[in-house]
Amino acid sequence: MLINPAQGMKPVAGAGVTHDSCLSGESLFSQMQKPIDSSASKPSIVGVIPARYASTRFPGKPLVDILGKTMIQRVVEQVSQCAALSRVIVATDDERIAAHVREFGGEVILTKDNHESGTERIGEVAEKVEADYFINIQGDEPLIDPGQIAQVADLLLAGAGIATLIFPLGDEIRYLDPNAIKVVINEQQQAMYFSRSPIPHARDGQGVPKEAWQHIGIYGFRTAILKEVVRLAPHILEQTEKLEQLRWLAQGYSIACGITQEAGHSVDRPEDLEAIFRILHSRKG
């Protein structure tokens, strides 16, 4: 099932999924979904894409049509280009999404419908799938850079228990925007605090401080750490800022931050699709 933005985001009955471009010979998806060989020396890293149908701001977002392919298919195809991953799995509580992922050849696991975060959903996958590491990849970034996923994988392989990405925040509009999550890091590039507020605060009014960083919502976990953090009770800082990573920091977990120069293009609301359409049209042109 596809959702056509031009028709008010309502499902388009009978719409098919087109396959183009880079998949030839043996499907890229089938290559990605081969069982992990536990005897192999190479650590196994599984990319998991949480996908919910019942989004408050954008219901049915994973199935929205983006120039002939759904959001979730485009995300899976991008993520599958990351050679660091052993498998790519969509984790969803909705059979419509699950059926569509199977249709285009992806791997999907149905999860419970009472998870409060993508991390909890990935924690359930970690109980069913054996791997050394898991990477939580946002399901609303159809243009996600596979290199950024590899960067998180490198941090994990270098010893991080939890890893994420940040980029330089030179834009004052984003610096003041509560929807753009800011992060302060220490000299070891570990997160000290995340906030919706403009941090660090420029007391002398010099604009956006050069030490200002914006967080990108991708997380990598060593499996043992993932299974620990999903059992933690909510923390007052998390509840205040509505940022789950503050639960981990408050309990003493370190979050390694890799620096990237690409902010990404997430789709939070239907109007965000226009930017995606422009980029895809420019690439074709």
Secondary structure, 3 states (H helix, E strand, C coil): CEECHHHCCCEECCCCCCCCCCCCCCCHHHHHCCCCCCCCCCCCEEEEEEECCCCCCCCCHHHEEECCEEHHHHHHHHHCCCCCCCEEEEEECCHHHHHHHHHCCCEEEECCCCCCCHHHHHHHHHHHCCCCEEEECCCCCCCCCHHHHHHHHHHHHCCCCEEEEEEECCCHHHHHCCCCCEEEECCCCEEEEEECCCCCCCCCCCCCCCCCEEEEEEEEEEHHHHHHHCCCCCCHHHHHHCCCHHHHHHCCCCCEEEECCCCCCCCCCHHHHHHHHHHHHHHHC
